[in-house]
């Protein structure tokens, strides 16, 4: 299953969101093995899920 990761920087900590086409897979404290999304405006269902979660 294709996944994408987004690093969300907050004043409290950095969080790593991982999503697939089926939805948000998790919110993590540490970097995961999924590839990073260069932008939330790119095509792809996993990127759309990240964009929706961040946005």
PDB file of N, CA, C and O in Angstrom, chain B, residues numbered from 101:
ATOM      1  N   UNK B 101       0.845  -1.175   0.000  1.00  0.00           N
ATOM      2  CA  UNK B 101       0.000   0.000   0.000  1.00  0.00           C
ATOM      3  C   UNK B 101       0.892   1.240   0.000  1.00  0.00           C
ATOM      4  O   UNK B 101       1.836   1.336   0.785  1.00  0.00           O
ATOM      5  N   UNK B 102       0.591   2.171  -0.872  1.00  0.00           N
ATOM      6  CA  UNK B 102       1.366   3.395  -0.988  1.00  0.00           C
ATOM      7  C   UNK B 102       1.040   4.328   0.176  1.00  0.00           C
ATOM      8  O   UNK B 102      -0.127   4.572   0.485  1.00  0.00           O
ATOM      9  N   UNK B 103       2.084   4.842   0.813  1.00  0.00           N
ATOM     10  CA  UNK B 103       1.923   5.751   1.949  1.00  0.00           C
ATOM     11  C   UNK B 103       2.749   7.008   1.718  1.00  0.00           C
ATOM     12  O   UNK B 103       3.659   7.028   0.890  1.00  0.00           O
ATOM     13  N   UNK B 104       2.420   8.048   2.459  1.00  0.00           N
ATOM     14  CA  UNK B 104       3.178   9.289   2.445  1.00  0.00           C
ATOM     15  C   UNK B 104       3.250   9.818   3.870  1.00  0.00           C
ATOM     16  O   UNK B 104       2.387   9.541   4.702  1.00  0.00           O
ATOM     17  N   UNK B 105       4.299  10.583   4.127  1.00  0.00           N
ATOM     18  CA  UNK B 105       4.555  11.118   5.463  1.00  0.00           C
ATOM     19  C   UNK B 105       4.694  12.636   5.385  1.00  0.00           C
ATOM     20  O   UNK B 105       5.212  13.176   4.408  1.00  0.00           O
ATOM     21  N   UNK B 106       4.226  13.309   6.425  1.00  0.00           N
ATOM     22  CA  UNK B 106       4.344  14.767   6.518  1.00  0.00           C
ATOM     23  C   UNK B 106       4.836  15.120   7.911  1.00  0.00           C
ATOM     24  O   UNK B 106       4.325  14.608   8.907  1.00  0.00           O
ATOM     25  N   UNK B 107       5.829  15.994   7.978  1.00  0.00           N
ATOM     26  CA  UNK B 107       6.356  16.445   9.271  1.00  0.00           C
ATOM     27  C   UNK B 107       5.623  17.723   9.657  1.00  0.00           C
ATOM     28  O   UNK B 107       5.672  18.719   8.935  1.00  0.00           O
ATOM     29  N   UNK B 108       4.948  17.687  10.795  1.00  0.00           N
ATOM     30  CA  UNK B 108       4.209  18.834  11.297  1.00  0.00           C
ATOM     31  C   UNK B 108       4.976  19.395  12.494  1.00  0.00           C
ATOM     32  O   UNK B 108       5.118  18.735  13.523  1.00  0.00           O
ATOM     33  N   UNK B 109       5.465  20.617  12.339  1.00  0.00           N
ATOM     34  CA  UNK B 109       6.233  21.256  13.405  1.00  0.00           C
ATOM     35  C   UNK B 109       5.307  22.124  14.246  1.00  0.00           C
ATOM     36  O   UNK B 109       4.597  22.983  13.722  1.00  0.00           O
ATOM     37  N   UNK B 110       5.320  21.892  15.558  1.00  0.00           N
ATOM     38  CA  UNK B 110       4.501  22.660  16.489  1.00  0.00           C
ATOM     39  C   UNK B 110       5.397  23.187  17.603  1.00  0.00           C
ATOM     40  O   UNK B 110       6.525  22.716  17.746  1.00  0.00           O
ATOM     41  N   UNK B 111       4.929  24.151  18.397  1.00  0.00           N
ATOM     42  CA  UNK B 111       5.727  24.635  19.520  1.00  0.00           C
ATOM     43  C   UNK B 111       6.008  23.547  20.568  1.00  0.00           C
ATOM     44  O   UNK B 111       7.000  23.623  21.293  1.00  0.00           O
ATOM     45  N   UNK B 112       5.151  22.558  20.644  1.00  0.00           N
ATOM     46  CA  UNK B 112       5.302  21.491  21.637  1.00  0.00           C
ATOM     47  C   UNK B 112       6.313  20.449  21.184  1.00  0.00           C
ATOM     48  O   UNK B 112       7.205  20.068  21.942  1.00  0.00           O
ATOM     49  N   UNK B 113       6.169  19.988  19.940  1.00  0.00           N
ATOM     50  CA  UNK B 113       7.036  18.931  19.404  1.00  0.00           C
ATOM     51  C   UNK B 113       6.806  18.809  17.906  1.00  0.00           C
ATOM     52  O   UNK B 113       5.887  19.412  17.351  1.00  0.00           O
ATOM     53  N   UNK B 114       7.653  18.024  17.268  1.00  0.00           N
ATOM     54  CA  UNK B 114       7.440  17.668  15.866  1.00  0.00           C
ATOM     55  C   UNK B 114       6.640  16.375  15.827  1.00  0.00           C
ATOM     56  O   UNK B 114       6.916  15.434  16.571  1.00  0.00           O
ATOM     57  N   UNK B 115       5.651  16.346  14.953  1.00  0.00           N
ATOM     58  CA  UNK B 115       4.834  15.155  14.781  1.00  0.00           C
ATOM     59  C   UNK B 115       4.957  14.683  13.341  1.00  0.00           C
ATOM     60  O   UNK B 115       5.141  15.485  12.425  1.00  0.00           O
ATOM     61  N   UNK B 116       4.854  13.390  13.154  1.00  0.00           N
ATOM     62  CA  UNK B 116       4.944  12.787  11.831  1.00  0.00           C
ATOM     63  C   UNK B 116       3.616  12.117  11.518  1.00  0.00           C
ATOM     64  O   UNK B 116       3.219  11.162  12.185  1.00  0.00           O
ATOM     65  N   UNK B 117       2.936  12.621  10.505  1.00  0.00           N
ATOM     66  CA  UNK B 117       1.660  12.053  10.080  1.00  0.00           C
ATOM     67  C   UNK B 117       1.920  11.126   8.903  1.00  0.00           C
ATOM     68  O   UNK B 117       2.639  11.485   7.971  1.00  0.00           O
ATOM     69  N   UNK B 118       1.343   9.949   8.946  1.00  0.00           N
ATOM     70  CA  UNK B 118       1.465   8.982   7.858  1.00  0.00           C
ATOM     71  C   UNK B 118       0.061   8.647   7.374  1.00  0.00           C
ATOM     72  O   UNK B 118      -0.829   8.336   8.166  1.00  0.00           O
ATOM     73  N   UNK B 119      -0.120   8.717   6.052  1.00  0.00           N
ATOM     74  CA  UNK B 119      -1.428   8.434   5.465  1.00  0.00           C
ATOM     75  C   UNK B 119      -1.286   7.540   4.245  1.00  0.00           C
ATOM     76  O   UNK B 119      -0.241   7.488   3.597  1.00  0.00           O
ATOM     77  N   UNK B 120      -2.366   6.846   3.959  1.00  0.00           N
ATOM     78  CA  UNK B 120      -2.483   6.059   2.731  1.00  0.00           C
ATOM     79  C   UNK B 120      -3.785   6.484   2.066  1.00  0.00           C
ATOM     80  O   UNK B 120      -4.482   7.368   2.564  1.00  0.00           O
ATOM     81  N   UNK B 121      -4.109   5.861   0.952  1.00  0.00           N
ATOM     82  CA  UNK B 121      -5.363   6.178   0.267  1.00  0.00           C
ATOM     83  C   UNK B 121      -6.573   5.827   1.128  1.00  0.00           C
ATOM     84  O   UNK B 121      -7.658   6.369   0.917  1.00  0.00           O
ATOM     85  N   UNK B 122      -6.402   4.941   2.080  1.00  0.00           N
ATOM     86  CA  UNK B 122      -7.514   4.515   2.939  1.00  0.00           C
ATOM     87  C   UNK B 122      -7.741   5.449   4.127  1.00  0.00           C
ATOM     88  O   UNK B 122      -8.765   5.352   4.802  1.00  0.00           O
ATOM     89  N   UNK B 123      -6.790   6.358   4.388  1.00  0.00           N
ATOM     90  CA  UNK B 123      -6.964   7.299   5.485  1.00  0.00           C
ATOM     91  C   UNK B 123      -5.683   7.524   6.260  1.00  0.00           C
ATOM     92  O   UNK B 123      -4.617   7.034   5.888  1.00  0.00           O
ATOM     93  N   UNK B 124      -5.805   8.267   7.335  1.00  0.00           N
ATOM     94  CA  UNK B 124      -4.665   8.560   8.191  1.00  0.00           C
ATOM     95  C   UNK B 124      -4.249   7.290   8.919  1.00  0.00           C
ATOM     96  O   UNK B 124      -5.070   6.656   9.583  1.00  0.00           O
ATOM     97  N   UNK B 125      -2.992   6.917   8.799  1.00  0.00           N
ATOM     98  CA  UNK B 125      -2.496   5.678   9.404  1.00  0.00           C
ATOM     99  C   UNK B 125      -1.987   5.909  10.821  1.00  0.00           C
ATOM    100  O   UNK B 125      -1.997   4.996  11.647  1.00  0.00           O
ATOM    101  N   UNK B 126      -1.541   7.139  11.104  1.00  0.00           N
ATOM    102  CA  UNK B 126      -1.092   7.402  12.460  1.00  0.00           C
ATOM    103  C   UNK B 126      -0.420   8.748  12.610  1.00  0.00           C
ATOM    104  O   UNK B 126      -0.036   9.390  11.632  1.00  0.00           O
ATOM    105  N   UNK B 127      -0.289   9.157  13.850  1.00  0.00           N
ATOM    106  CA  UNK B 127       0.411  10.369  14.256  1.00  0.00           C
ATOM    107  C   UNK B 127       1.519   9.903  15.183  1.00  0.00           C
ATOM    108  O   UNK B 127       1.249   9.316  16.230  1.00  0.00           O
ATOM    109  N   UNK B 128       2.775  10.161  14.802  1.00  0.00           N
ATOM    110  CA  UNK B 128       3.916   9.584  15.505  1.00  0.00           C
ATOM    111  C   UNK B 128       4.861  10.658  16.028  1.00  0.00           C
ATOM    112  O   UNK B 128       4.922  11.767  15.497  1.00  0.00           O
ATOM    113  N   UNK B 129       5.596  10.307  17.081  1.00  0.00           N
ATOM    114  CA  UNK B 129       6.629  11.175  17.646  1.00  0.00           C
ATOM    115  C   UNK B 129       7.926  11.084  16.851  1.00  0.00           C
ATOM    116  O   UNK B 129       8.700  12.040  16.793  1.00  0.00           O
ATOM    117  N   UNK B 130       8.155   9.922  16.240  1.00  0.00           N
ATOM    118  CA  UNK B 130       9.407   9.675  15.524  1.00  0.00           C
ATOM    119  C   UNK B 130       9.135   9.475  14.040  1.00  0.00           C
ATOM    120  O   UNK B 130       8.060   9.033  13.634  1.00  0.00           O
ATOM    121  N   UNK B 131      10.146   9.815  13.244  1.00  0.00           N
ATOM    122  CA  UNK B 131      10.069   9.639  11.797  1.00  0.00           C
ATOM    123  C   UNK B 131       9.794   8.179  11.449  1.00  0.00           C
ATOM    124  O   UNK B 131      10.330   7.266  12.077  1.00  0.00           O
ATOM    125  N   UNK B 132       8.960   7.976  10.448  1.00  0.00           N
ATOM    126  CA  UNK B 132       8.578   6.630  10.017  1.00  0.00           C
ATOM    127  C   UNK B 132       9.250   6.283   8.686  1.00  0.00           C
ATOM    128  O   UNK B 132       9.922   7.121   8.085  1.00  0.00           O
ATOM    129  N   UNK B 133       9.065   5.057   8.238  1.00  0.00           N
ATOM    130  CA  UNK B 133       9.708   4.578   7.009  1.00  0.00           C
ATOM    131  C   UNK B 133       9.021   5.078   5.739  1.00  0.00           C
ATOM    132  O   UNK B 133       9.597   4.975   4.656  1.00  0.00           O
ATOM    133  N   UNK B 134       7.831   5.606   5.842  1.00  0.00           N
ATOM    134  CA  UNK B 134       7.098   6.086   4.663  1.00  0.00           C
ATOM    135  C   UNK B 134       7.830   7.270   4.032  1.00  0.00           C
ATOM    136  O   UNK B 134       8.438   8.068   4.746  1.00  0.00           O
ATOM    137  N   UNK B 135       7.782   7.393   2.709  1.00  0.00           N
ATOM    138  CA  UNK B 135       8.440   8.526   2.043  1.00  0.00           C
ATOM    139  C   UNK B 135       7.732   9.848   2.368  1.00  0.00           C
ATOM    140  O   UNK B 135       6.521   9.889   2.584  1.00  0.00           O
ATOM    141  N   UNK B 136       8.519  10.918   2.397  1.00  0.00           N
ATOM    142  CA  UNK B 136       7.968  12.245   2.662  1.00  0.00           C
ATOM    143  C   UNK B 136       7.244  12.789   1.439  1.00  0.00           C
ATOM    144  O   UNK B 136       7.659  12.556   0.303  1.00  0.00           O
ATOM    145  N   UNK B 137       6.170  13.509   1.681  1.00  0.00           N
ATOM    146  CA  UNK B 137       5.483  14.249   0.627  1.00  0.00           C
ATOM    147  C   UNK B 137       6.195  15.593   0.484  1.00  0.00           C
ATOM    148  O   UNK B 137       6.382  16.304   1.471  1.00  0.00           O
ATOM    149  N   UNK B 138       6.592  15.943  -0.732  1.00  0.00           N
ATOM    150  CA  UNK B 138       7.274  17.217  -0.967  1.00  0.00           C
ATOM    151  C   UNK B 138       6.327  18.403  -0.805  1.00  0.00           C
ATOM    152  O   UNK B 138       6.746  19.503  -0.447  1.00  0.00           O
ATOM    153  N   UNK B 139       5.061  18.165  -1.071  1.00  0.00           N
ATOM    154  CA  UNK B 139       4.047  19.210  -0.995  1.00  0.00           C
ATOM    155  C   UNK B 139       2.692  18.558  -0.746  1.00  0.00           C
ATOM    156  O   UNK B 139       2.469  17.409  -1.126  1.00  0.00           O
ATOM    157  N   UNK B 140       1.804  19.285  -0.115  1.00  0.00           N
ATOM    158  CA  UNK B 140       0.449  18.774   0.098  1.00  0.00           C
ATOM    159  C   UNK B 140      -0.455  19.061  -1.099  1.00  0.00           C
ATOM    160  O   UNK B 140      -1.636  18.713  -1.081  1.00  0.00           O
ATOM    161  N   UNK B 141       0.092  19.692  -2.137  1.00  0.00           N
ATOM    162  CA  UNK B 141      -0.672  20.015  -3.345  1.00  0.00           C
ATOM    163  C   UNK B 141      -0.436  19.021  -4.478  1.00  0.00           C
ATOM    164  O   UNK B 141      -0.962  19.208  -5.575  1.00  0.00           O
ATOM    165  N   UNK B 142       0.338  17.980  -4.237  1.00  0.00           N
ATOM    166  CA  UNK B 142       0.640  16.989  -5.268  1.00  0.00           C
ATOM    167  C   UNK B 142      -0.536  16.041  -5.469  1.00  0.00           C
ATOM    168  O   UNK B 142      -1.369  15.886  -4.576  1.00  0.00           O
ATOM    169  N   UNK B 143      -0.610  15.400  -6.648  1.00  0.00           N
ATOM    170  CA  UNK B 143      -1.672  14.405  -6.856  1.00  0.00           C
ATOM    171  C   UNK B 143      -1.403  13.139  -6.050  1.00  0.00           C
ATOM    172  O   UNK B 143      -0.266  12.864  -5.669  1.00  0.00           O
ATOM    173  N   UNK B 144      -2.428  12.398  -5.804  1.00  0.00           N
ATOM    174  CA  UNK B 144      -2.307  11.135  -5.079  1.00  0.00           C
ATOM    175  C   UNK B 144      -3.271  11.102  -3.910  1.00  0.00           C
ATOM    176  O   UNK B 144      -3.429  12.087  -3.188  1.00  0.00           O
ATOM    177  N   UNK B 145      -3.911   9.963  -3.731  1.00  0.00           N
ATOM    178  CA  UNK B 145      -4.895   9.835  -2.656  1.00  0.00           C
ATOM    179  C   UNK B 145      -4.258   9.951  -1.282  1.00  0.00           C
ATOM    180  O   UNK B 145      -4.864  10.512  -0.368  1.00  0.00           O
ATOM    181  N   UNK B 146      -3.039   9.429  -1.116  1.00  0.00           N
ATOM    182  CA  UNK B 146      -2.372   9.512   0.186  1.00  0.00           C
ATOM    183  C   UNK B 146      -2.012  10.956   0.525  1.00  0.00           C
ATOM    184  O   UNK B 146      -2.063  11.349   1.691  1.00  0.00           O
ATOM    185  N   UNK B 147      -1.648  11.747  -0.481  1.00  0.00           N
ATOM    186  CA  UNK B 147      -1.345  13.169  -0.257  1.00  0.00           C
ATOM    187  C   UNK B 147      -2.627  13.920   0.104  1.00  0.00           C
ATOM    188  O   UNK B 147      -2.610  14.798   0.966  1.00  0.00           O
ATOM    189  N   UNK B 148      -3.725  13.580  -0.547  1.00  0.00           N
ATOM    190  CA  UNK B 148      -5.015  14.213  -0.239  1.00  0.00           C
ATOM    191  C   UNK B 148      -5.416  13.941   1.206  1.00  0.00           C
ATOM    192  O   UNK B 148      -5.949  14.825   1.876  1.00  0.00           O
ATOM    193  N   UNK B 149      -5.167  12.737   1.689  1.00  0.00           N
ATOM    194  CA  UNK B 149      -5.484  12.398   3.082  1.00  0.00           C
ATOM    195  C   UNK B 149      -4.619  13.204   4.048  1.00  0.00           C
ATOM    196  O   UNK B 149      -5.108  13.679   5.073  1.00  0.00           O
ATOM    197  N   UNK B 150      -3.333  13.358   3.721  1.00  0.00           N
ATOM    198  CA  UNK B 150      -2.455  14.177   4.568  1.00  0.00           C
ATOM    199  C   UNK B 150      -2.933  15.627   4.581  1.00  0.00           C
ATOM    200  O   UNK B 150      -3.005  16.255   5.637  1.00  0.00           O
ATOM    201  N   UNK B 151      -3.255  16.144   3.418  1.00  0.00           N
ATOM    202  CA  UNK B 151      -3.720  17.523   3.306  1.00  0.00           C
ATOM    203  C   UNK B 151      -4.982  17.751   4.130  1.00  0.00           C
ATOM    204  O   UNK B 151      -5.124  18.779   4.793  1.00  0.00           O
ATOM    205  N   UNK B 152      -5.879  16.802   4.084  1.00  0.00           N
ATOM    206  CA  UNK B 152      -7.122  16.903   4.856  1.00  0.00           C
ATOM    207  C   UNK B 152      -6.831  16.851   6.357  1.00  0.00           C
ATOM    208  O   UNK B 152      -7.467  17.568   7.129  1.00  0.00           O
ATOM    209  N   UNK B 153      -5.894  16.027   6.775  1.00  0.00           N
ATOM    210  CA  UNK B 153      -5.558  15.899   8.196  1.00  0.00           C
ATOM    211  C   UNK B 153      -4.871  17.153   8.724  1.00  0.00           C
ATOM    212  O   UNK B 153      -5.112  17.563   9.860  1.00  0.00           O
ATOM    213  N   UNK B 154      -4.019  17.762   7.909  1.00  0.00           N
ATOM    214  CA  UNK B 154      -3.276  18.951   8.335  1.00  0.00           C
ATOM    215  C   UNK B 154      -4.163  20.184   8.291  1.00  0.00           C
ATOM    216  O   UNK B 154      -4.031  21.087   9.117  1.00  0.00           O
ATOM    217  N   UNK B 155      -5.056  20.213   7.333  1.00  0.00           N
ATOM    218  CA  UNK B 155      -5.739  21.314   7.081  1.00  0.00           C
ATOM    219  C   UNK B 155      -6.778  22.146   7.168  1.00  0.00           C
ATOM    220  O   UNK B 155      -6.764  23.217   6.562  1.00  0.00           O
TER     221      UNK B 155
END
